[in-house]
Amino acid sequence: MSYFAKLDSDKVITSVVVAAAIDDCGPGDWLQVFMGDSHPKRQGKKGWVYNADLDAIVGPKPFPSWTINTDNYSWQAPVSE
């Protein structure tokens, strides 16, 4: 069994289900996701967003000035010098 996330039109995860194959999930836009630390780019959580450019799932952006860290796919605050 695998985990699959249903994406809305904005690529936001609306639900995560367990199924044998993606074809078993029903109609809609589905993406295989993983739980745990084995695939940090593809950890599916409701409300998180699939970024096709990064081929990664990222949490909601906390502030407009924050940028994505592509090493761990988490949001980073701007650094003041």
Residue pairs with C-beta under 8 A, 6 or more apart in sequence:
1 18
1 19
1 20
2 18
2 19
2 20
2 21
2 32
3 16
3 17
3 18
3 32
3 33
3 34
3 35
3 44
4 16
4 17
4 18
4 19
4 22
4 25
4 30
4 31
4 32
4 33
4 44
5 13
5 15
5 16
5 30
5 31
5 32
5 33
5 44
5 50
5 57
6 13
6 14
6 15
6 16
6 17
6 25
6 28
6 29
6 30
7 13
7 14
7 28
7 29
7 30
7 31
7 50
8 14
8 29
10 49
11 29
11 49
11 50
11 51
11 52
12 47
12 48
12 49
13 33
13 44
13 45
13 46
13 47
13 48
13 49
13 50
13 57
14 46
15 46
16 33
16 44
16 45
16 46
17 25
19 25
22 30
22 32
31 42
31 44
31 50
31 57
32 42
33 42
33 43
33 44
33 57
34 42
34 43
34 44
35 43
35 44
36 43
40 72
40 73
41 54
41 55
41 56
41 57
41 73
42 56
42 57
43 57
44 57
45 57
45 59
47 59
47 60
48 57
48 58
48 59
48 60
49 57
49 58
49 59
49 60
50 56
50 57
51 57
51 58
51 68
54 68
54 70
54 73
56 73
57 73
58 68
58 73
58 74
58 75
59 74
59 75
61 75
62 75
63 77
65 77
65 78
66 75
66 76
66 77
66 78
67 75
67 76
67 78
68 74
68 75
68 76
69 75
69 76
